[in-house]
């Protein structure tokens, strides 16, 4: 397994990490009995990952029974060879956060975690809970001094501005690493990755195979554009070919879920020869449907969701439309679109259900596509808010 130095932590981390979101028997941990079948599946998955050299296991307090199930297995493994990470959401009360960390350690049956992330810093309010005097970051650093925590980072689904602010925070040692989103179809956090590199902060990419496009089940158009690589292999190499990126999370739910990404590593040394032609085809397909400026040009002049009428996340919706048109990614776009309005600050803003009742003219007046945006929003809602398999190209 290829490893990279994980920023200032100095850990040699495998370039593929075992994400524990799909480990759980249930999304809610009420102390219920763990079923033998669910535990066997987790154990087989974890042991398969370790056999492949993936010794970094990450989970979260918010992943239902995942921590507790891992805790049933970890005492059977060689702890000295593992890097264990858990993630705890920030709390406005630092004592509550400290209690949650201790609870997670008990569930994991560990005296210490190697990596502790303050989970879901998606808003400036939650960042304040973390970094204020006496806040969660200060508590985490105290636990580090007590030997309960190795290194302290944060995870985020927030805006680029928010991520940059968090990365530049210096009090209480700042953050040692960041879990964030960045992959081929969503490259807008690249400036934050460069900031992390400048500050020697470890970079962990969240869910590049799932949130990065449901690449384990890609549409045929995307398959053809990525030949001779599988789309998941392409995205894996695309991310890892950047030295500023250290590890990618694989949300494995079964032993076979590692295979495509691990196989891609065999081509790691050939990435510089394989990637340019694929990137060129992908870019050409996108420009063919959205114009020569690509997605950045498409989104120019479009307000963020907080400034849009009805809090409609226009930027995300227009981006999803582009993915459908350029790459045939209807299933992915439908899944993401129907999260709007239902995922709080993890995927904020509303969908376009009532867009025909809103006044968008002033909000999008600086967009070169201002005369088409309302039509596009209604079109996307018509396609993605129900189950009808209609291609966007058929409605143009």
Buried (B, 14 or more C-beta within 10 A) or exposed (E): BEBBEBBBBEBEBBBBBBBBBBBBBBEEBEEEEBEEEBBEBBBEBBBBBBEBBBBBBBBBBBBBBBBBBBBBBBEEBEEEEBBBBBBBBBBEEBEEBBEBBEEBBEBBBBEBBBBBBBBBBBBBEBBBBBBBEEBBBBBBBBBBEEEBBBBBBBBBBBBBEBBBBBBEBEEBBBBBBBBBBBBBBBBBBBEBBBBBBEBBBBBBBBBBBBBBBBBBEBBEBBBBBBEEBBBBBBBBBBBBEBEBBBBBBBBBBEBEBBBBBBEBBEBBEEBEEBBEEBBEBBBEBBBEBBBEEBBEBBBEBBBBBEEBBBBBBBBBBBBBBBBBBBBBBBBBBBBBBBBBBEEEBEBBBBBBBEBEEBEBEEBBEEBEBBEEBBBBBBBBBBBBBEEEEEEBEEEE
